[in-house]
């Protein structure tokens, strides 16, 4: 083989290996009760599994009484197709009427209402919405959430591929902060839940979604720094609800840490959810393409998996 041919061949091998190393698995992402409608997507050979969001209320209809029938059904369907199942245990909601924690927590004074109103602006050029977040800074609320995680682990550890806890970002009204709330109290509560989940799920992946922490910008409270350090030392995966290549807000918060910790985390799971699809590439003025999402997720963020909304255009082809 001539020298130039040898060089070209070596470059081709390098590029191939780099692409293989950076390629993330593709999962679809959907909500509880909707998997059957997405069976055709899950059956595709280029889809390795599914991430499903289950709200707290549906899993614990009464105090200490759990209903995991939807997870059972979804797991059975995924296994029948030889696909993996990731479950997200949702304790925050993005619609005004979605007060989806158990009813006893809304009414018992011990939990101080259980929920606090929050505001959110998902996607690009979207009106500010409103929703709710569970008061994880309240020890009584946190105890019940951890009881749910314990019950889930007893039933599904090693059977589901992974479990992930929701995003760290919340946006409360600073003029009406709830009883017992502080940025530190929220951070410590979320970290306590993560440590508990890692201990409960000894076999399945455990992933914490992280994008922003309240009160923090550029890690000025060392919340993101402490989370990444804890995750790297405790076999915990991290991820996020949105892949938006080079977006300023994320580049000032979680994204540089994903890059810094490439290869040091147990798992990295990033999502392209419905709001993510509204963002446009500033250079092209068009929505980000599959190639742009996957290149940034793999090369910069070190993603092992991308959870794609079932509304993603390339899935419809």
LINLINFEN-V479560 format. One record per residue. N is the residue number from 0. RES is the residue in three letters. SS is DSSP state (hx for helix, st for strand, lp for the rest). OMEGA is omega as a letter, one per 30 degrees, with the letter a starting at -180 (none if undefined). NEAR is the number of other C-alpha atoms within 8 Angstrom. Layout:
BEGIN
{{N | RES | SS | OMEGA | NEAR} {N | RES | SS | OMEGA | NEAR}}
END
This chain:
BEGIN
{{0 | UNK | lp | a | 4} {1 | UNK | lp | a | 5} {2 | UNK | hx | a | 6} {3 | UNK | hx | l | 6} {4 | UNK | hx | l | 8} {5 | UNK | hx | l | 9} {6 | UNK | hx | l | 8} {7 | UNK | hx | l | 8} {8 | UNK | hx | l | 8} {9 | UNK | hx | l | 8} {10 | UNK | hx | l | 8} {11 | UNK | hx | l | 8} {12 | UNK | hx | l | 8} {13 | UNK | hx | l | 8} {14 | UNK | hx | l | 8} {15 | UNK | hx | l | 8} {16 | UNK | hx | l | 8} {17 | UNK | hx | l | 8} {18 | UNK | hx | l | 8} {19 | UNK | hx | a | 7} {20 | UNK | hx | a | 6} {21 | UNK | hx | a | 12} {22 | UNK | lp | l | 10} {23 | UNK | lp | l | 11} {24 | UNK | st | l | 9} {25 | UNK | st | l | 12} {26 | UNK | st | l | 13} {27 | UNK | st | a | 14} {28 | UNK | st | l | 13} {29 | UNK | st | a | 12} {30 | UNK | st | l | 9} {31 | UNK | lp | l | 10} {32 | UNK | lp | a | 6} {33 | UNK | lp | a | 8} {34 | UNK | lp | a | 10} {35 | UNK | hx | l | 6} {36 | UNK | hx | a | 6} {37 | UNK | hx | a | 9} {38 | UNK | hx | a | 8} {39 | UNK | hx | l | 7} {40 | UNK | hx | a | 10} {41 | UNK | hx | a | 14} {42 | UNK | lp | a | 8} {43 | UNK | lp | a | 7} {44 | UNK | lp | l | 5} {45 | UNK | lp | l | 5} {46 | UNK | lp | a | 12} {47 | UNK | lp | a | 11} {48 | UNK | st | a | 13} {49 | UNK | st | l | 15} {50 | UNK | st | a | 13} {51 | UNK | st | l | 12} {52 | UNK | st | l | 11} {53 | UNK | st | l | 12} {54 | UNK | st | a | 11} {55 | UNK | hx | a | 12} {56 | UNK | hx | a | 10} {57 | UNK | hx | a | 10} {58 | UNK | hx | l | 10} {59 | UNK | lp | a | 13} {60 | UNK | lp | l | 11} {61 | UNK | st | a | 9} {62 | UNK | lp | l | 7} {63 | UNK | lp | l | 6} {64 | UNK | st | a | 7} {65 | UNK | lp | l | 10} {66 | UNK | lp | a | 9} {67 | UNK | lp | a | 7} {68 | UNK | hx | l | 6} {69 | UNK | hx | l | 9} {70 | UNK | hx | l | 8} {71 | UNK | hx | a | 8} {72 | UNK | hx | a | 8} {73 | UNK | hx | l | 10} {74 | UNK | hx | l | 10} {75 | UNK | hx | l | 8} {76 | UNK | hx | l | 8} {77 | UNK | hx | a | 14} {78 | UNK | hx | l | 9} {79 | UNK | hx | l | 7} {80 | UNK | lp | a | 8} {81 | UNK | lp | l | 6} {82 | UNK | lp | a | 11} {83 | UNK | st | l | 11} {84 | UNK | st | l | 14} {85 | UNK | st | l | 13} {86 | UNK | st | l | 12} {87 | UNK | st | a | 12} {88 | UNK | st | a | 12} {89 | UNK | st | l | 11} {90 | UNK | lp | l | 11} {91 | UNK | st | a | 10} {92 | UNK | st | a | 11} {93 | UNK | lp | l | 11} {94 | UNK | lp | a | 9} {95 | UNK | lp | a | 9} {96 | UNK | lp | a | 5} {97 | UNK | lp | l | 9} {98 | UNK | lp | a | 9} {99 | UNK | lp | l | 11} {100 | UNK | lp | a | 13} {101 | UNK | lp | a | 13} {102 | UNK | hx | a | 9} {103 | UNK | hx | a | 8} {104 | UNK | hx | l | 13} {105 | UNK | hx | a | 12} {106 | UNK | hx | a | 8} {107 | UNK | lp | a | 9} {108 | UNK | hx | l | 6} {109 | UNK | hx | a | 6} {110 | UNK | hx | l | 12} {111 | UNK | lp | l | 10} {112 | UNK | lp | l | 10} {113 | UNK | lp | a | 11} {114 | UNK | st | l | 12} {115 | UNK | st | l | 11} {116 | UNK | st | l | 10} {117 | UNK | st | a | 12} {118 | UNK | st | a | 14} {119 | UNK | st | l | 11} {120 | UNK | lp | a | 8} {121 | UNK | lp | l | 9} {122 | UNK | lp | a | 11} {123 | UNK | lp | l | 7} {124 | UNK | lp | l | 4} {125 | UNK | lp | l | 7} {126 | UNK | lp | l | 5} {127 | UNK | lp | l | 8} {128 | UNK | st | l | 11} {129 | UNK | st | a | 11} {130 | UNK | st | a | 16} {131 | UNK | st | l | 16} {132 | UNK | st | l | 12} {133 | UNK | st | a | 11} {134 | UNK | lp | a | 10} {135 | UNK | lp | l | 10} {136 | UNK | lp | l | 15} {137 | UNK | lp | a | 11} {138 | UNK | hx | a | 8} {139 | UNK | hx | l | 8} {140 | UNK | hx | a | 14} {141 | UNK | hx | l | 13} {142 | UNK | hx | a | 8} {143 | UNK | hx | l | 8} {144 | UNK | hx | l | 9} {145 | UNK | hx | l | 11} {146 | UNK | hx | l | 9} {147 | UNK | hx | l | 10} {148 | UNK | hx | l | 10} {149 | UNK | hx | a | 10} {150 | UNK | hx | l | 9} {151 | UNK | hx | a | 9} {152 | UNK | hx | l | 10} {153 | UNK | hx | a | 8} {154 | UNK | hx | a | 6} {155 | UNK | hx | a | 8} {156 | UNK | lp | a | 12} {157 | UNK | lp | l | 9} {158 | UNK | lp | l | 6} {159 | UNK | lp | a | 13} {160 | UNK | lp | a | 10} {161 | UNK | st | l | 11} {162 | UNK | st | l | 13} {163 | UNK | st | l | 12} {164 | UNK | st | a | 11} {165 | UNK | lp | a | 12} {166 | UNK | lp | a | 10} {167 | UNK | lp | a | 10} {168 | UNK | lp | l | 9} {169 | UNK | lp | a | 10} {170 | UNK | lp | a | 8} {171 | UNK | lp | l | 10} {172 | UNK | lp | a | 9} {173 | UNK | hx | l | 5} {174 | UNK | hx | a | 4} {175 | UNK | hx | l | 6} {176 | UNK | lp | a | 8} {177 | UNK | lp | l | 6} {178 | UNK | lp | l | 5} {179 | UNK | lp | a | 7} {180 | UNK | lp | l | 10} {181 | UNK | lp | l | 7} {182 | UNK | hx | l | 8} {183 | UNK | hx | a | 6} {184 | UNK | hx | l | 10} {185 | UNK | hx | l | 11} {186 | UNK | hx | a | 11} {187 | UNK | hx | l | 9} {188 | UNK | hx | l | 13} {189 | UNK | hx | l | 11} {190 | UNK | hx | l | 9} {191 | UNK | hx | l | 8} {192 | UNK | hx | a | 11} {193 | UNK | hx | l | 10} {194 | UNK | hx | l | 8} {195 | UNK | hx | a | 9} {196 | UNK | hx | a | 12} {197 | UNK | hx | l | 11} {198 | UNK | hx | a | 7} {199 | UNK | hx | a | 10} {200 | UNK | lp | a | 12} {201 | UNK | lp | a | 8} {202 | UNK | lp | a | 6} {203 | UNK | lp | l | 12} {204 | UNK | st | l | 11} {205 | UNK | st | a | 12} {206 | UNK | st | l | 15} {207 | UNK | st | l | 14} {208 | UNK | st | l | 13} {209 | UNK | lp | l | 15} {210 | UNK | lp | l | 13} {211 | UNK | lp | l | 12} {212 | UNK | lp | l | 13} {213 | UNK | lp | l | 8} {214 | UNK | lp | a | 6} {215 | UNK | lp | l | 10} {216 | UNK | lp | a | 10} {217 | UNK | lp | l | 6} {218 | UNK | lp | a | 10} {219 | UNK | lp | l | 7} {220 | UNK | lp | a | 7} {221 | UNK | lp | l | 7} {222 | UNK | hx | a | 11} {223 | UNK | hx | l | 13} {224 | UNK | hx | l | 9} {225 | UNK | hx | l | 8} {226 | UNK | hx | a | 9} {227 | UNK | hx | l | 11} {228 | UNK | hx | l | 8} {229 | UNK | hx | a | 9} {230 | UNK | hx | a | 13} {231 | UNK | hx | a | 13} {232 | UNK | hx | a | 7} {233 | UNK | lp | l | 7} {234 | UNK | lp | a | 8} {235 | UNK | lp | l | 16} {236 | UNK | st | l | 15} {237 | UNK | st | l | 14} {238 | UNK | st | a | 13} {239 | UNK | st | a | 13} {240 | UNK | lp | a | 12} {241 | UNK | st | l | 9} {242 | UNK | lp | l | 12} {243 | UNK | lp | a | 9} {244 | UNK | lp | l | 7} {245 | UNK | lp | l | 6} {246 | UNK | lp | a | 7} {247 | UNK | hx | a | 6} {248 | UNK | hx | l | 6} {249 | UNK | hx | l | 12} {250 | UNK | hx | l | 10} {251 | UNK | lp | a | 10} {252 | UNK | lp | a | 14} {253 | UNK | lp | a | 12} {254 | UNK | hx | a | 11} {255 | UNK | hx | l | 10} {256 | UNK | hx | l | 11} {257 | UNK | hx | l | 11} {258 | UNK | hx | a | 10} {259 | UNK | hx | a | 6} {260 | UNK | lp | l | 10} {261 | UNK | lp | l | 9} {262 | UNK | lp | a | 6} {263 | UNK | lp | a | 6} {264 | UNK | lp | a | 13} {265 | UNK | lp | a | 10} {266 | UNK | lp | l | 11} {267 | UNK | st | a | 13} {268 | UNK | st | a | 14} {269 | UNK | st | a | 14} {270 | UNK | st | l | 14} {271 | UNK | st | a | 15} {272 | UNK | lp | a | 12} {273 | UNK | lp | l | 10} {274 | UNK | hx | a | 10} {275 | UNK | hx | a | 12} {276 | UNK | hx | a | 11} {277 | UNK | hx | a | 9} {278 | UNK | lp | a | 11} {279 | UNK | st | l | 9} {280 | UNK | st | a | 9} {281 | UNK | lp | a | 6} {282 | UNK | lp | a | 4} {283 | UNK | lp | a | 6} {284 | UNK | lp | l | 7} {285 | UNK | st | l | 7} {286 | UNK | st | l | 9} {287 | UNK | lp | l | 10} {288 | UNK | lp | l | 6} {289 | UNK | hx | a | 7} {290 | UNK | hx | l | 6} {291 | UNK | hx | l | 9} {292 | UNK | hx | a | 12} {293 | UNK | hx | l | 11} {294 | UNK | hx | a | 10} {295 | UNK | hx | a | 11} {296 | UNK | hx | a | 14} {297 | UNK | hx | a | 13} {298 | UNK | hx | a | 8} {299 | UNK | hx | a | 9} {300 | UNK | lp | l | 12} {301 | UNK | lp | a | 13} {302 | UNK | lp | l | 15} {303 | UNK | lp | a | 12} {304 | UNK | st | l | 11} {305 | UNK | st | l | 15} {306 | UNK | st | a | 15} {307 | UNK | st | l | 12} {308 | UNK | st | l | 12} {309 | UNK | lp | l | 10} {310 | UNK | lp | a | 7} {311 | UNK | lp | a | 11} {312 | UNK | hx | a | 6} {313 | UNK | hx | l | 6} {314 | UNK | hx | a | 8} {315 | UNK | hx | a | 6} {316 | UNK | lp | none | 4}}
END
